[in-house]
């Protein structure tokens, strides 16, 4: 691991603040991402993935509040930045791709103006220079007829084309960190593959560090170097991607991998049923100091139900939170 990662998240804790009390949403999150690395954050809906992404991007809103931790971008704690400096940083050194481009793009501006705005705001270019750079950016994300398409509005583009525009906007100023929050969820399968290859190709060429947020394990297995599995606001296992998918150690990780459909998988007793993890992720008001997965885990002991397992090193590049991972 590099001693100078692009992103370091240290002991991050986020709560939902109410009149009654603070409810923990994310607890003791720690990870880092190197230049050129694609780091996956996976788990069920409600586990805290997108909350982490919004916090790193400086977009966390009330009633959610950070109670502890540091978010270091190239060594700078962005939590301590004034709002003006944070806005300048987003789109320049750090960028984000959301899962639904239609809600992220301005319907009243042409895509050329929206891409060009990044060059005007962050690079001080004239509108004419920004227009030329916008065409170049569209060409880089493989939009045909870029010189003509910059005059189009978002509603005139297909879902795949809109996502390409979002990638062009995100990478316009060569950020050191790209946060991709479910970037292919709203797209059909064939377009998903194209978008994934595009992100991989562009980020590899630029040495961009990528935080990939997804519940699509197939996508994560294809794209990521390392993977952190989140459950109920905690990272329960973090290891190289190939190890997570071939030899998962945490019971929750094992359940996720076992639930993946596989080509050639035989049907038993004529039923088309996939492996499932019984139960649901506990809500914020249902979480306590114990292991959040204990109520769904067949290995759970009394210790699991009363005390949160500590983070344990598995090998040179892996950690786990489980008393019974062996």
Secondary structure as the mmCIF struct_conf table of DSSP 4:
data_model
#
loop_
_struct_conf.conf_type_id
_struct_conf.id
_struct_conf.beg_label_comp_id
_struct_conf.beg_label_asym_id
_struct_conf.beg_label_seq_id
_struct_conf.end_label_comp_id
_struct_conf.end_label_asym_id
_struct_conf.end_label_seq_id
BEND BEND1 UNK A 3 UNK A 4
BEND BEND2 UNK A 6 UNK A 6
STRN STRN1 UNK A 7 UNK A 17
BEND BEND3 UNK A 19 UNK A 20
STRN STRN2 UNK A 22 UNK A 33
TURN_TY1_P TURN_TY1_P1 UNK A 35 UNK A 36
STRN STRN3 UNK A 38 UNK A 42
TURN_TY1_P TURN_TY1_P2 UNK A 45 UNK A 46
BEND BEND4 UNK A 47 UNK A 48
HELX_RH_AL_P HELX_RH_AL_P1 UNK A 49 UNK A 56
TURN_TY1_P TURN_TY1_P3 UNK A 57 UNK A 58
TURN_TY1_P TURN_TY1_P4 UNK A 62 UNK A 63
STRN STRN4 UNK A 64 UNK A 73
TURN_TY1_P TURN_TY1_P5 UNK A 74 UNK A 75
STRN STRN5 UNK A 76 UNK A 77
HELX_RH_3T_P HELX_RH_3T_P1 UNK A 78 UNK A 80
BEND BEND5 UNK A 81 UNK A 81
HELX_RH_AL_P HELX_RH_AL_P2 UNK A 83 UNK A 89
STRN STRN6 UNK A 90 UNK A 90
TURN_TY1_P TURN_TY1_P6 UNK A 91 UNK A 93
STRN STRN7 UNK A 94 UNK A 97
BEND BEND6 UNK A 99 UNK A 99
HELX_RH_AL_P HELX_RH_AL_P3 UNK A 101 UNK A 104
BEND BEND7 UNK A 105 UNK A 105
TURN_TY1_P TURN_TY1_P7 UNK A 107 UNK A 108
BEND BEND8 UNK A 109 UNK A 109
STRN STRN8 UNK A 110 UNK A 110
HELX_RH_AL_P HELX_RH_AL_P4 UNK A 111 UNK A 123
HELX_RH_AL_P HELX_RH_AL_P5 UNK A 127 UNK A 140
TURN_TY1_P TURN_TY1_P8 UNK A 141 UNK A 142
TURN_TY1_P TURN_TY1_P9 UNK A 144 UNK A 145
HELX_RH_AL_P HELX_RH_AL_P6 UNK A 146 UNK A 149
TURN_TY1_P TURN_TY1_P10 UNK A 150 UNK A 151
STRN STRN9 UNK A 153 UNK A 153
HELX_RH_3T_P HELX_RH_3T_P2 UNK A 154 UNK A 156
BEND BEND9 UNK A 157 UNK A 157
HELX_RH_AL_P HELX_RH_AL_P7 UNK A 159 UNK A 171
TURN_TY1_P TURN_TY1_P11 UNK A 172 UNK A 173
BEND BEND10 UNK A 176 UNK A 176
STRN STRN10 UNK A 177 UNK A 181
BEND BEND11 UNK A 182 UNK A 182
TURN_TY1_P TURN_TY1_P12 UNK A 183 UNK A 186
BEND BEND12 UNK A 187 UNK A 187
HELX_RH_AL_P HELX_RH_AL_P8 UNK A 189 UNK A 206
TURN_TY1_P TURN_TY1_P13 UNK A 207 UNK A 207
STRN STRN11 UNK A 209 UNK A 214
BEND BEND13 UNK A 215 UNK A 215
HELX_RH_AL_P HELX_RH_AL_P9 UNK A 217 UNK A 223
BEND BEND14 UNK A 225 UNK A 225
STRN STRN12 UNK A 226 UNK A 231
TURN_TY1_P TURN_TY1_P14 UNK A 232 UNK A 233
STRN STRN13 UNK A 234 UNK A 240
HELX_RH_AL_P HELX_RH_AL_P10 UNK A 241 UNK A 246
BEND BEND15 UNK A 247 UNK A 247
BEND BEND16 UNK A 250 UNK A 250
HELX_RH_AL_P HELX_RH_AL_P11 UNK A 251 UNK A 258
TURN_TY1_P TURN_TY1_P15 UNK A 259 UNK A 259
BEND BEND17 UNK A 260 UNK A 260
TURN_TY1_P TURN_TY1_P16 UNK A 263 UNK A 264
HELX_LH_PP_P HELX_LH_PP_P1 UNK A 265 UNK A 267
BEND BEND18 UNK A 268 UNK A 268
TURN_TY1_P TURN_TY1_P17 UNK A 269 UNK A 270
BEND BEND19 UNK A 279 UNK A 279
HELX_LH_PP_P HELX_LH_PP_P2 UNK A 281 UNK A 283
HELX_RH_3T_P HELX_RH_3T_P3 UNK A 284 UNK A 286
BEND BEND20 UNK A 289 UNK A 290
TURN_TY1_P TURN_TY1_P18 UNK A 292 UNK A 293
HELX_RH_3T_P HELX_RH_3T_P4 UNK A 294 UNK A 296
TURN_TY1_P TURN_TY1_P19 UNK A 298 UNK A 299
TURN_TY1_P TURN_TY1_P20 UNK A 302 UNK A 306
BEND BEND21 UNK A 307 UNK A 307
HELX_LH_PP_P HELX_LH_PP_P3 UNK A 308 UNK A 311
STRN STRN14 UNK A 312 UNK A 315
TURN_TY1_P TURN_TY1_P21 UNK A 316 UNK A 317
STRN STRN15 UNK A 318 UNK A 320
TURN_TY1_P TURN_TY1_P22 UNK A 323 UNK A 324
#
